[in-house]
Amino acid sequence: MRLRTTIVTVLTVALLVWFLRQANLAEVWQHVRSARIDLLVLSFVFVAATYWTRSIRWQYLLAPVGRTRFRNVFRTTVLGFAALALLPARVGDVIRPYLLARQEGLATSATIATVVMERVLDLIAVLALLAIYVWGFSGPGELPAAFLRPIEVSAAIAAAAAGSLLALMWILATHPERIGRLVTVAAGVLPGKISKQLGQMVSIFSGGFAAAREPRAMVMAIIWSFAIWLTIAGEVWAVTVAFGIPMPFEGTFLLQSLLVIGVAVPTPGGVGSYHAAYQWGVTTFFGAQNDQAIAGAIVTHAISFVPVVLLGLVIMAQDGLSVGRLKDIAGAARGNEPSGASPDASPESPHPEGRPREVSVLRSSRR
């Protein structure tokens, strides 16, 4: 654990040093001071819309697993993304489904699986928007020739991978028991108890892909995936233009594909990697000056992450949680044994609508 923390810290510092290596901090500050306030305010509206749309999409993916309340989905979504910004190793991706499953009485493994499905849909939406820009909006010579072919090839490979993942999710959703039996057979070299648990885990986990076999839920999830990435594009566009960088709205479809790569680097909140990806993107493709790009990167990242972190801290305070407690919850989520229902889903405490009664994040995390 300490080694991983050390590696992440060194990586974060190295990326920040590289990002700021040629910065004139006085010029960077001047660009920040002269940014258009109206567009920065608009960017906050886009950020708020992003988490609203994320919550709606998650409800569609969760619908085949069980009924959920928007308030709980929204709160755990915010809490999970706050954890992504505060903690390394993307623990927020297991914290939010784990907590929601305990609040709503859902199968934990299936709920975690819906987050995997979210990531596949995100990849599809980002790649589709990138393709729209590359083949629909960028004119001849608009993209540097040295980058055009690699971008096209990378997008095609990633699209094939996303399609394969969608097919795998459909197989898991339509034949969970068969997949479980196959895994059990394949794990025959393991002790019987472990082999059985492995097969059971895959069967239950595949329940989270149930939206893949329900056309309406799947179509709505895909539509809302594009809505999510259009709101993210809106935030990036508003901040970029606020700094005087001449990037058309559709140009964010290219830039945000680079930012996705940046946040995939395992630093808390993509610190350093996000900044470097933004800086390189706007200087390479949209003619931004280096100090102008640095200022834009810092503010874009801050607007993307600071509001959700602050709101997440408010939710944590309401539920008596701390950053250390989130780490414990992440450990419990990753070590969670397969189960058909949440531990809080007891017959002695029915919800008036047929669900287990709502359990606060604090109480459910301590059980």
N, C-alpha and C positions, 0 to 999 in steps of 0.2 A: 504493500500500500504506500509506504513512504517512497519507494523507488518510483512508482507511478506518479506520485505528486511531484517529485523532483523533476522527472522528465517533462511533465506538463508545464511546470514553472519555467524551466529552461527554454522550452519551445516557445512559450508565450513571450518571454523577454526577448528572445532572438528575433521573433517576428516583428515585435514592436521596434526594436533597434533597426532592423532592415527597413521597416516602413518609414521611420523618421530620419534615415541616414543622410538625406540631402535637404532636410526641411529648414526653412528660414522661419523660426517660430513667430517672429514679429509679423511677417507677411501672412502666416497662417491665421494669427489672431485678427489681423485686419480684414481678411476674407470672412471670418466668423462675424465680426461686427457689422459688416456691410451686407450680410445676407438678407434676403427679403422676408420680413416677418410674416406676411400674409401666407406665403407658401409654406413656411415652417409650421404655422398653425394648421394649415390644410393637411400637412403630413401627419399630425397627431390624430386628425379625424380618420385618416386611412389606417393608422395603427389600431385604433379602437374598432374599426370595421373588420380588420383582420381577425381579431379574436372572437368577434361575434360570429363571423362566417365559419371560423374553425369549429366553434361549438355546434353550429347547426349541422355541418357536415358530419361531425362525430356522432350526433344523434341518429342520423340516417344509417351509419355503419353499425351502430349499437342496436338499432331497432330489432333485428332478428335475434339478438342475444337477450334482450329484455327491455322493459320500459324504463325511461330515464326522465328526470326533470331538468329543464334547461338551466335552472339556477345552479344545480350541482355540477352539471357538465361544464358550465362556464367557469365556475370557481376552480374546479380541478384543472381545467385547461390553463387558466392563468397561473395557478400554483405550479403546474408542471413546467411551463415555459420560464417561469421565474427561477425554478431549480436548474433549468438548462443554462441560464445565464450565471448562476451563482456557483454551480458545482461542475466538475469535469466529468468525462466519460458518459455524457448524455443520460444521467440518471433520471432526469425529468421525464423521459419517455417511459419509464417504468413506474415512477411515483404517481403520475396522474391516473393511469388506468387502475392501478392497485387501490388507490384511495376511492375512486369512483365505484369500483366493484364492491367495496366494503360498505359504501353509503347506500348503494341501490340494490344490494343483494344479488349481484351478477356473478357469473363464473369468472374468477380472476384471470385464468389463462386465456379465456376467450376475449375478455376485455383488453388484455395486453395485445392480443393478436390484431385487434382493430387498429391499434397504433401502427403496427407493421403495414397494414393495409393503407393507412393514411400516407405512409412514406412512399409506397408504390404509386398512389394516385398523385402525390406531389411531384414525383419524378416525371410522370406522364404529362402533367400540366406544364411543368417547366420546359420539357423538351418540345411539346407542341407549340408553346409560345415562341421558343427559340427558332423552331422551323418556320413559323409564320414570319418572324423578322428576317431570317436569312434568305428565304425563298420568296417572300412576299413584299417586304418593305425596303430592303437594302438594294440600292441601285448598283449598276456596274461600277466597280472601282471604289465603292463606298467602304467596303471592308478590305483591309490590307490583304494582298494576295498571299502573303506568307502565312496568314491565319485562316483564310477562308476554307481551304481544303481540310486542315486538321479539325476545324469546328464542325464541318459537315460529317466527317468520318466519325468523330466522337459522338455526335448527336445520333447518328445511325446505330452505332454500337449500343449506346445507352438505351435507345428506343427498343432495340431487340431484347435487351435485358429486361426492360420494364414489361414488354409483352410476355416474355417467358414467366416472369413473376406473376402476372395476372393469370396466366394459364395454370400455374401451380396453385394459386389461391382457389381457382375454380375447382380443381381436382380435390383439394383439401376440403372445400365446402360441400361438394356433392358426394364425396365418398370418405367421410371421416373415419368410419369404423374399419373400412378396408385398408386405409392408410395405416391405421393403428395396428392392424394385424400384420401388415407387411413390415412395419418397424419392429414389432415384437419378434418376428421370424429372423429379421436381419440382425437383431441383437441377441440371437441365440447363444452367442459365445459368452454372454454376460450371465451372472447369477439370475435365477428365475425371477426373484422378486424385483430386481432392477429392470429386467427385460419387460416385465408386466407393467411397471410404473412408466417406463419410457413409452410403450404403446398407448397407455391411458393418457399420458400427457399430450401426445400428438393428436389423439382423437378430440380431446377437450379443447386444445389450442386451436384446432382447425374450426371449431365452432365460431370463432371470431371472424372467420371469413364468410360467414353465412350470407352476408350482403351480396357476395359474388353470384349466388344462385337466385337472387330476387331482383328481377330486372328494374323495377321501379326504384328500389333502394340504391342499386348500383348506378343507375342513370343520374339520380339526384345527387349522389356523392360525387360523381364526376363533374356535374355542373357546378356544384359548390366548390370543388377543387379549383376550377378555373376562376371562380369569384374570389377565392382566397388569394391566388397569385396575381390577380389584377389589382387587388387592394394593396398587396405588398409592392407591386410595380408602381402604384400611385404614390406610395410613401417615398420610394427611392427617387422617382421622377420629380416630385415636388421639392425635395431637399436639393437635388442636383441642380435643378433650374434656379432655385433660390440663390445658389452660389455663382450664377452666371455661366454655367457650363451648358453649351448648346446641344442638349440631348433631347431628341423627340420622345414622346411617350413610348412608342414601340421600341425605342432603343433600350428601354429597361428590360425588355425580354431577353436581350443578349447579356446585359449587365447582371441581371439577377441569376442567370445560370452560373456566372463566375462567383457570385456571392454564396450560392448554394455550396459550391466547392469550398469556399472559405469557411463557412460555418461547420462543415463536415470535419475540419481539423479539430482534434479533441482538446481545445482550450476552452475555459469557461466563457460562454457567450460568444465564442468565435473571436475573442480579443486577439488582435494582431493579424490573424489570418483573414478575417473579414475586412479589416482596414486595408491590408495589402491587396486583396482581390479588387476592392473598389478602386483604389488608387491606380492599379495597373489597367483596369478596364476603361476608366474615363480618360486617362492620358493616352492610351493606345488607340481607342476607337472613336473618341469624341473630342479630341484636341484640347483637353484641359491642361492647365499649367500644373506643375508638381505641387506647389503650395496650395493652390486652389483645390486640387484633388485631395490633399491631406485634410484640409479643413472640411470638405464635403464628407469624407470618409468618417471623420470623428463625429460629426453631427448626425449623419445618417445612422451610424451604429448606436449613438446615444438615444436617438428618438425611437429606434427599433427595440431597444432593450430596457432602457431606464423606466418607461411607464409601466411595463409589465412586471418589472422587478419591484417597483414601489407598491403596485396594487397587490402583488404576491405577498409582500411583507405585511401588508395590512391584513390580508386573509390569514396569514400565519399567526399574526398577533391575536386575531379574533378566535383562532382555534388552539392557541397555546402551543404553537410549534416553533421550532428554532431550526437553524441551518444544520446543526448537529443531529437533530431529530429527523430531518429529511434524509440524512445519510443512513440513519438506522432503518427508516422506512424503505429506502432503496434496497438495502441489504435484505430486509424481510421479503420484499417483492421479488427479488432475484432468486431467493431461496424458497419461494412459495411452492408448496406441493400442490399437484393438481386436485381440484375439488370442483364438484358440480355447483356449488353455491358459496356465496360469501360466508365467512364465519359469523357475520352479524345477522344472517337470514335465519332467524329462529322462529318456529311456529308459535312461540309464546308472545311474540311481539309483532303482530300483523299490522301492515299499513292499511288505512281505511280503503285504499283503492286496490287491495290485493297484493301489495308489495310489502317487503319488510319496512318498518318505520325508518325514517332518516336518522342516521347516526352521524354525529359530528366527526370531522376529520380527526380531531384530537382523540376522542374516545375510541374510534375505530382503529387508530394507529397504535394504541396502547394495549389492545387486546392480544 
